[in-house]
Amino acid sequence: MNAVSSEVTQDRAYLTSLGLGFLGALGIVDAAQPLLDGLAERSGELVRLAVAEELAGSASASNLLRGGS
């Protein structure tokens, strides 16, 4: 694994951790978990929850992903 690939992997892990922490703080995961469990059981597939939030101010998602502000 080269240095760039390693850095990208670390960035993804960090973003995943931030996202899961944010969802946990909202309590939405606890509220949705029974529905997700039922869907997973019926479909036989892994079911995950994703929440998109509009970014306020001048920052955009594409700028943040590129490391901008």
Secondary structure, DSSP 8 states (H G I E B T S, - for coil): --HHHHHHHHHHHHHHHHHHHHHHHHTHHHHHHHHHHHHHHHHTS-----------TT--HHHHHTT--
